[in-house]
Amino acid sequence: MSQRVSIAVIGKGRVGSSFAAKIAKMGSGYQLFAHLPVRAKSFASLENKGGPEVIIIASKDDSITKVAEKSLQAAGNNLKLILHCAGSRESIILPKR
């Protein structure tokens, strides 16, 4: 049995929903762990079963850092990669774990 990469998408807008739909349909090798709204009161579901291996943040550019910090606080031990989709912002806005 091959292992699947678990991916959480944070953002229910067009970009986040497109990512989530594509990941859900990919099947072999990838699993949609969660699809959460940016404004969720809690990202606690990211802790389930050790959490996702990848978190994709698809939020407005000015809220990326806040969403990343909130998701890192909730993410389980499986997390290997967190990324954002904003072309106007560098990767250095993401907090270090």
C-alpha positions, 0 to 999 in steps of 0.5 A, a space after each residue: 500500500 502506497 502512502 498518500 501525501 495529506 494536504 490541507 487547504 485554507 481558503 474557500 475562495 476561488 483559488 482555495 476551492 480550485 486547489 481543494 477540488 483538484 487534490 480531492 480528484 487526484 486520488 492516488 498519491 494525494 489526499 485532501 486532509 481538510 478544506 478550511 475557511 480563512 475566517 474559521 474560529 479554530 484550525 484545531 482539525 489540523 491536529 487530527 491524526 498528526 495533521 497534514 504534511 502540507 498546508 496551502 494558504 489561499 487567503 488575501 495577501 494581507 492576511 497570509 502571515 496571520 493565517 499561517 501563524 494560526 495554522 502552525 499553532 494547530 498543525 500536528 507533527 506531520 507538517 513538512 511544508 507550508 506555502 501560500 499562493 500570493 504572487 505579491 508576497 515573498 515566502 519570508 512572510 511565513 513564520 518559522 516552525 
